[in-house]
Amino acid sequence: MPTIQPAVYAEKDGNLEVTTTEEKKEVYSMERLLELKAHYEADVAHFTAKVAEVDELITQLQNLST
């Protein structure tokens, strides 16, 4: 998973070239960036649902405790 960190960004042949401070270089096509975004959005939806489930369990426990 890519992380946002200090980096130099450049366009190269229609792709995003990212060089980090450690001189690690990665190249992302627009298609790959959109795939990553969709993947992370799905993760957010999944974990948002899980948080809602845990919130419901907390509510149930609080109701039983009163």
Secondary structure by P-SEA (a helix, b strand, c coil): cccccbbbbbbcccbbbbbccccbbbbbcaaaaaaaaaaaaaaaaaaaaaaaaaaaaaaaaaaaac
